[in-house]
Amino acid sequence: MTSAPDTSTATTPVQAAIAGEALIDLIRRPDGSYLPCLGGALYNLCRALARQGVGTQYLNPLSRDRFGCELAAQLVADGVVLARPEPVQQVTSLAVVNLDANGHPDYAFYREGVADRAVTAERLGDSCTALPELQLVCTGALALDARDTAIYLPWLAAQRAAGRCVVVDANLRPSVMPDLVVYRTTVYAALAHAHIIKASDEDLEHLAVPGADALARAKHLLAANPQAHLMALTLGAEGAWLLHRNGAQCFAKETQPLQVVDTVGAGDSFLAGLLAHLLRQSEAAGVARFVQCVDGLTADACQQALRHALASASLCVMEQGCVPPGWEAALAWSEQHPAAQDPR
């Protein structure tokens, strides 16, 4: 079922620039040993976008250590352009992952003095300025650590002012943040710059967003961020919603149970599928700026993009680890497996 990346990224101008963590997940095995796996939400998103044919650049530096070399090699193999191809002295971030009796992961992060944090807002901005066809930028997850606000918040503000579409994937990690209240404040500050927000039902609970259920919370978050055009809400096996400021809202869920191997990278593959589909819609419509396409999306366009996003996540969970699908594989899945729509 594994699909090869769309190698057209080798000649495709960079349209998406991604900033955030690239790390090694050390996953505890039953015998007590640990299996090292390439990971990090924004790292996974880079790979997933490139495999769907989107010209993608990873903005953060990588370490010269063995793990950093492996992270860089995988990005290049998937067609991602490195803004910082020269490695840095700092070590690679680590995440130690233990699974409880129900298979749910518990994380411990080691992120002091690490390579992906050795960056500045100015350096991120300079990399983006050098990309003449850049349409969107994205960050989230561990980059929303309050200790890194001086890096990412000014950069997001500058990218929005430059007319690029800003995407923020909340993807909260509250268990590893020393001050949850400050963490929430930082996440909200990042969301205030976003044109597109992605969050899971668990993210909305961690953010203490008001509402009787996840959909109500998502609507509240969109309403509370009037600069945002689009809100993507993921519900795991229960599907996903896409809400637009113009009132359009759509739902999609797989009609048949999936043979889930694990959920690593599912949300990242979902977001990549969504953005890849929206970018192709923008190109097909001949819209000069991607952000204008997002602003003017119809309900039908939202539904098509959501279905492709869901298909991308579905294919990922049927693989071991993060193996994002290519564009054609996700397109074929969505055509062969019609999704359930509005559940109400």
C-alpha positions as CSV (number, residue, x, y, z in Angstrom):
1,M,0.0,0.0,0.0
2,T,3.0,2.3,0.4
3,S,3.1,4.9,-2.3
4,A,6.2,6.5,-3.8
5,P,6.6,10.3,-3.5
6,D,5.6,12.5,-6.4
7,T,9.1,13.2,-7.7
8,S,7.9,16.3,-9.6
9,T,9.0,18.2,-6.5
10,A,12.5,18.1,-7.8
11,T,11.6,20.7,-10.5
12,T,8.5,22.3,-8.8
13,P,9.1,25.8,-7.4
14,V,8.8,26.0,-3.6
15,Q,5.2,27.0,-2.7
16,A,5.2,25.9,1.0
17,A,7.7,26.7,3.7
18,I,7.5,24.8,7.0
19,A,9.1,25.7,10.3
20,G,9.2,23.6,13.5
21,E,10.6,20.5,15.1
22,A,12.5,17.6,13.5
23,L,13.3,15.0,16.0
24,I,13.9,11.3,16.7
25,D,11.1,9.3,18.4
26,L,12.6,6.7,20.7
27,I,9.7,4.2,21.0
28,R,9.9,1.7,23.8
29,R,9.5,-1.9,22.7
30,P,8.1,-4.7,24.8
31,D,11.6,-6.0,25.5
32,G,12.6,-2.6,27.0
33,S,14.7,-1.5,24.2
34,Y,14.0,1.7,22.1
35,L,13.4,1.9,18.4
36,P,14.6,5.2,16.9
37,C,12.1,6.7,14.3
38,L,12.3,9.9,12.3
39,G,9.6,12.3,13.4
40,G,8.3,15.6,14.5
41,A,4.9,17.0,13.4
42,L,6.4,19.7,11.1
43,Y,9.0,17.4,9.8
44,N,6.3,14.9,8.9
45,L,4.3,17.6,7.3
46,C,7.2,18.5,5.0
47,R,7.5,15.0,3.9
48,A,3.8,14.6,3.4
49,L,3.5,17.8,1.3
50,A,6.4,16.9,-0.9
51,R,5.1,13.4,-1.5
52,Q,1.8,15.0,-2.7
53,G,3.7,17.0,-5.3
54,V,3.9,20.3,-3.5
55,G,7.2,22.2,-3.7
56,T,8.2,22.3,0.0
57,Q,11.1,23.8,2.0
58,Y,12.0,22.9,5.5
59,L,13.3,26.1,7.2
60,N,15.0,24.9,10.4
61,P,18.6,23.6,10.7
62,L,19.5,20.0,11.3
63,S,22.3,18.5,13.3
64,R,25.5,17.1,12.0
65,D,25.1,14.1,14.3
66,R,23.9,10.7,12.9
67,F,20.3,11.4,13.6
68,G,20.4,14.8,11.9
69,C,22.0,13.3,8.8
70,E,19.2,10.6,8.7
71,L,16.5,13.3,9.1
72,A,18.1,15.3,6.2
73,A,18.5,12.3,4.0
74,Q,14.8,11.4,4.3
75,L,13.7,14.9,3.6
76,V,15.8,15.1,0.4
77,A,14.6,11.6,-0.6
78,D,11.0,12.8,-0.4
79,G,11.8,15.9,-2.5
80,V,11.9,18.5,0.3
81,V,14.3,21.5,-0.2
82,L,16.5,22.3,2.8
83,A,16.8,26.0,3.6
84,R,19.8,25.1,5.8
85,P,21.6,22.3,3.9
86,E,24.7,22.8,6.0
87,P,24.4,20.9,9.3
88,V,24.9,22.7,12.7
89,Q,26.8,21.6,15.8
90,Q,23.8,21.3,18.1
91,V,22.4,17.8,18.7
92,T,19.1,16.4,17.4
93,S,15.9,16.7,19.5
94,L,14.7,13.5,21.1
95,A,11.3,12.3,22.2
96,V,11.0,9.2,24.3
97,V,7.7,7.5,23.7
98,N,6.2,4.9,26.1
99,L,2.8,3.3,25.3
100,D,0.4,2.6,28.1
101,A,-1.8,-0.5,28.4
102,N,-4.3,1.0,26.0
103,G,-1.6,1.8,23.4
104,H,-1.7,5.6,24.0
105,P,1.7,7.3,23.8
106,D,3.3,9.2,26.7
107,Y,6.1,11.6,25.6
108,A,9.2,12.9,27.3
109,F,11.0,15.5,25.1
110,Y,14.7,16.4,25.2
111,R,15.0,19.8,23.5
112,E,17.6,22.0,25.3
113,G,20.4,23.2,23.0
114,V,19.0,21.3,20.0
115,A,19.5,21.8,16.3
116,D,15.9,22.7,15.2
117,R,15.7,25.5,17.8
118,A,19.0,27.1,16.6
119,V,17.1,29.5,14.4
120,T,15.9,33.1,14.5
121,A,12.8,34.9,13.2
122,E,15.1,36.9,10.9
123,R,16.7,33.7,9.5
124,L,13.3,32.2,8.8
125,G,12.2,35.4,7.1
126,D,15.2,35.6,4.9
127,S,14.7,32.1,3.8
128,C,11.1,32.9,2.8
129,T,12.1,36.1,1.0
130,A,14.4,34.0,-1.2
131,L,11.4,32.0,-2.5
132,P,9.6,34.0,-5.2
133,E,6.7,31.6,-5.6
134,L,6.1,30.9,-1.9
135,Q,2.3,30.8,-1.2
136,L,2.0,29.4,2.3
137,V,3.9,29.0,5.5
138,C,3.1,26.6,8.4
139,T,4.1,26.0,11.9
140,G,2.7,24.5,15.1
141,A,3.2,21.7,17.6
142,L,6.4,22.1,19.6
143,A,7.2,25.4,17.8
144,L,4.4,26.9,19.9
145,D,6.4,26.4,23.1
146,A,6.3,29.7,25.0
147,R,10.1,29.7,25.2
148,D,10.3,30.1,21.4
149,T,7.8,33.0,20.9
150,A,10.6,35.4,19.8
151,I,11.3,33.0,16.9
152,Y,7.9,32.1,15.5
153,L,5.4,34.9,16.4
154,P,7.4,37.7,14.6
155,W,8.0,35.4,11.6
156,L,4.3,34.6,11.3
157,A,3.3,38.2,11.6
158,A,5.8,39.1,8.8
159,Q,4.6,36.4,6.5
160,R,1.0,37.4,6.9
161,A,1.9,41.0,6.2
162,A,3.8,39.8,3.1
163,G,0.5,38.3,1.7
164,R,1.3,34.7,2.3
165,C,-1.2,32.2,3.7
166,V,-0.4,31.4,7.3
167,V,-1.3,27.9,8.5
168,V,-1.1,26.9,12.2
169,D,-1.5,23.3,13.4
170,A,-2.2,23.6,17.1
171,N,-1.1,19.9,17.8
172,L,-0.7,20.6,21.5
173,R,1.8,18.8,23.7
174,P,0.6,20.0,27.2
175,S,2.3,17.2,29.1
176,V,5.7,18.5,28.4
177,M,5.1,22.3,28.8
178,P,6.1,23.6,32.2
179,D,3.3,26.2,32.4
180,L,0.1,25.3,30.7
181,V,-1.5,28.7,31.1
182,V,1.4,30.4,29.4
183,Y,1.5,27.7,26.8
184,R,-2.2,28.3,25.9
185,T,-1.5,32.0,25.6
186,T,1.3,31.4,23.1
187,V,-0.9,29.0,21.1
188,Y,-3.7,31.6,20.9
189,A,-1.1,34.3,19.9
190,A,0.0,32.1,17.0
191,L,-3.6,31.3,15.9
192,A,-4.2,35.0,15.8
193,H,-1.9,35.2,12.7
194,A,-3.5,32.2,10.9
195,H,-5.6,32.1,7.7
196,I,-6.0,28.3,8.2
197,I,-6.2,26.6,11.6
198,K,-6.0,22.9,12.2
199,A,-6.8,21.4,15.6
200,S,-8.0,18.0,16.9
201,D,-10.8,17.6,19.4
202,E,-8.2,17.0,22.1
203,D,-6.4,20.2,21.2
204,L,-9.6,22.2,21.7
205,E,-10.0,20.6,25.1
206,H,-6.5,21.4,26.1
207,L,-7.0,25.0,24.9
208,A,-10.2,25.2,27.1
209,V,-12.2,26.4,24.2
210,P,-15.9,26.8,25.2
211,G,-18.5,24.6,23.7
212,A,-20.8,21.6,24.3
213,D,-18.8,19.4,21.9
214,A,-15.8,19.5,19.5
215,L,-17.8,21.0,16.6
216,A,-19.2,23.8,18.8
217,R,-15.7,24.5,20.1
218,A,-14.3,24.6,16.6
219,K,-16.9,27.1,15.6
220,H,-16.1,29.2,18.7
221,L,-12.4,29.2,17.9
222,L,-13.1,30.3,14.3
223,A,-15.4,33.0,15.5
224,A,-12.8,34.2,18.0
225,N,-10.2,34.5,15.3
226,P,-11.8,36.8,12.7
227,Q,-8.7,36.9,10.6
228,A,-8.9,33.1,9.9
229,H,-10.8,31.9,6.8
230,L,-10.7,28.1,7.4
231,M,-10.9,25.8,10.4
232,A,-10.1,22.1,10.1
233,L,-11.2,19.9,13.0
234,T,-10.0,16.3,13.2
235,L,-11.8,13.7,15.3
236,G,-9.6,10.6,14.8
237,A,-11.6,7.6,13.7
238,E,-14.8,9.7,13.8
239,G,-13.9,11.8,10.8
240,A,-13.2,15.5,10.3
241,W,-14.9,18.8,9.8
242,L,-13.9,21.8,7.6
243,L,-15.5,25.1,8.5
244,H,-15.2,28.3,6.4
245,R,-15.8,31.8,7.6
246,N,-18.4,32.3,4.8
247,G,-20.6,29.8,6.5
248,A,-19.7,26.7,4.5
249,Q,-19.1,23.6,6.6
250,C,-18.6,20.0,5.6
251,F,-17.9,16.7,7.2
252,A,-16.3,13.5,6.1
253,K,-15.7,10.1,7.7
254,E,-14.7,6.7,6.3
255,T,-17.7,4.5,5.9
256,Q,-15.8,1.3,6.6
257,P,-13.4,0.5,9.5
258,L,-9.7,0.8,8.5
259,Q,-7.0,-1.7,9.2
260,V,-5.1,0.6,11.5
261,V,-1.4,-0.2,12.1
262,D,-0.7,3.0,14.1
263,T,-1.7,6.6,13.9
264,V,1.8,8.1,13.7
265,G,1.7,11.1,11.2
266,A,-2.0,10.8,10.5
267,G,-2.8,14.4,11.4
268,D,0.2,15.6,9.5
269,S,-0.8,13.6,6.4
270,F,-4.3,15.0,6.8
271,L,-3.1,18.6,6.8
272,A,-0.8,17.9,3.8
273,G,-3.6,16.4,1.8
274,L,-5.8,19.4,2.6
275,L,-3.2,22.0,1.6
276,A,-2.1,20.1,-1.5
277,H,-5.7,19.9,-2.8
278,L,-6.4,23.6,-2.0
279,L,-3.2,24.6,-3.8
280,R,-4.2,22.6,-6.9
281,Q,-7.6,24.3,-6.8
282,S,-5.9,27.7,-6.7
283,E,-3.7,26.8,-9.7
284,A,-6.7,25.4,-11.7
285,A,-8.6,28.6,-11.0
286,G,-5.7,30.8,-12.1
287,V,-5.7,32.7,-8.8
288,A,-2.5,34.6,-8.3
289,R,-2.3,34.4,-4.6
290,F,-3.3,31.2,-2.7
291,V,-4.7,33.2,0.2
292,Q,-7.3,34.7,-2.1
293,C,-8.4,31.1,-3.2
294,V,-8.8,30.1,0.5
295,D,-10.9,33.2,1.2
296,G,-13.3,32.5,-1.7
297,L,-13.8,28.7,-1.3
298,T,-17.2,27.3,-2.1
299,A,-18.9,24.5,0.0
300,D,-18.2,22.0,-2.9
301,A,-14.5,23.0,-3.0
302,C,-14.2,22.5,0.8
303,Q,-15.8,19.1,0.6
304,Q,-13.5,17.9,-2.1
305,A,-10.4,19.2,-0.2
306,L,-11.7,17.6,3.0
307,R,-12.2,14.2,1.3
308,H,-8.7,14.3,0.0
309,A,-7.3,15.2,3.4
310,L,-9.2,12.3,5.0
311,A,-8.0,9.9,2.4
312,S,-4.4,11.0,3.0
313,A,-4.8,10.3,6.7
314,S,-6.5,7.0,6.2
315,L,-3.7,5.7,4.0
316,C,-1.1,6.8,6.6
317,V,-2.7,4.9,9.5
318,M,-2.6,1.7,7.5
319,E,1.2,1.8,7.4
320,Q,3.8,1.3,10.2
321,G,5.1,4.7,11.2
322,C,4.7,7.9,9.2
323,V,4.4,6.9,5.6
324,P,2.5,9.7,3.9
325,P,0.8,8.8,0.6
326,G,1.4,10.4,-2.8
327,W,-1.2,12.5,-4.5
328,E,-2.3,9.8,-6.9
329,A,-2.7,7.2,-4.1
330,A,-4.9,9.6,-2.0
331,L,-6.9,10.6,-5.0
332,A,-7.5,6.9,-5.9
333,W,-8.6,6.1,-2.4
334,S,-11.0,8.9,-2.2
335,E,-12.6,7.9,-5.5
336,Q,-12.8,4.2,-4.6
337,H,-14.1,4.8,-1.0
338,P,-16.8,7.4,-0.9
339,A,-16.9,9.1,2.6
340,A,-19.9,9.6,4.8
341,Q,-20.9,13.3,4.8
342,D,-22.9,15.5,7.2
343,P,-23.8,13.2,10.2
344,R,-26.6,15.4,11.5
